[in-house]
Amino acid sequence: MHAVAEAPQQAPLEADPTAPSPRVGFVVSKAVGNSVVRHRVARRLRHLVRDRIGTLPPGSALVVRALPRAAGATSAELGQDFDAAVRRLRLVGGAQDGGV
């Protein structure tokens, strides 16, 4: 999994209810597999991110690119890869405990 993020220019120190929520997009190319496989990978990634989006800084934008090996990965492996990518990008924060 490859992830690229754009964090807001100034991250607020406290939760700001007016700040836009984090956005996450997915890129699943034909290299991952046929249409059925690509959509399955995208659904699994959306499910994983839904549980973790509260840990991302408000206003941040994250693009997740699924690599070909994502087609055969378990949900647990995808989750570990996503968590590792977010840690590498230093995007840990937000209102929820746990997760990333």
N, C-alpha and C positions, 0 to 999 in steps of 0.2 A: 504494500500500500504506500502511496506517495501522497503527501498532504502539503498544501501551500496555504498560508494564512495571511490576512491583512488585518492587523489590529487597529483600533482607533488611535488617532494621534495622541490623545491624552487619556489614559485609562483612569476612570474615576476611582477614588480610594474607597468610597462607600457605594452601595447599590443606589442607582439613580432610576426611579420609576419612569422617567421620561426618555431614558436612553433606548435606542432601538435594540431589539433582541438580536442575538447572534444568528447569522445565516450560514447554512452549509449546503454546498452543491456537490454533485457526484459526476464523475466522468468514468464511464465504463465502455471502453472501445471494443471493436470487433475482435481484437486480439485476445480478449477474455473468453470468448466463445460465441455460440450462435445467439439469436435473440432471446430464447428461453433462458439460457444460462446468464446472459447479461442482465436481464430483468430480475432474475433470482438474486444475483449478487447485489444489485441496486436495492432491492427490497430488504435484504439482510442488513446492508449498511444503514439504510434509513431507520430500521428498527434499533440498531445499536446506537445511533446518534440521538434518537429520540430520548433515550435514557440518560444521555450525557450532555445534552445541549445546555443545560443549566450551569454546567461547570465552565463554560466558555465565557470570556469577557463580553459584556454588553457592547453591541455595535460591531463585533468582529465578524469577519467573513472568512470562511474556510472552504477550500476546494479539495475534495478527496478523489484521487485517481486510483481506480482499482487496477492492479497489475494482473497479468494472466493467471498467476498462481492463486488468485482469489477465488477462481471458479471451483477449485477443489478444497478450499479451506473450510474448516468448521466455523460456526458462529463464534465459538470461544477464541479461535485463532484470529479471526477478523477483529474481535473486540480487543485482544491483546495488541494487535498491530495498530489499531486506531489509538488506543491509550498511549502506546509508545510514541506515535507520531505527534500527538498533542503535547506530550512531555518534551519531546525534542524541540517543538516550536515554542515552548514555554507559554502555553495558552491555558494554564491551570488557573482557575479563579471562579467567580460566580457565587451563586447563593446556595447551591446544594452541597451537602457533604458527601464524601465518597466518590465513586465513579472513577474519575481520571486522576 
